Amino acid sequence: MKKSTRALVGMIGLDLAVIIGAWWVVEQTRSGAWIAPDPAASISMITTTAGMIVGVVTAVLLLAFVVHRRAGN
């Protein structure tokens, strides 16, 4: 597998892991299994943080993809 392809597969895998993890935490908060003083604010913070993580991971691994592709890998 080329390094550029590996960067794309890693990006998709990490993005999915973060999204699934955030979804699980939101569901735990929403169902009441995890007690939060203000569930709406907690869910907003969870989704904002997950969105930032997905953005950073995507940007870094797309940059890695472009660099590897230009290098011929």
Buried (B, 14 or more C-beta within 10 A) or exposed (E): EEBBEBBBEBBEEBBEEBBEEBEEBBEBBBEEEEEBEEBEEBBEEBBEEBEEBBEEBBEBBEEBBEEBBEEEE
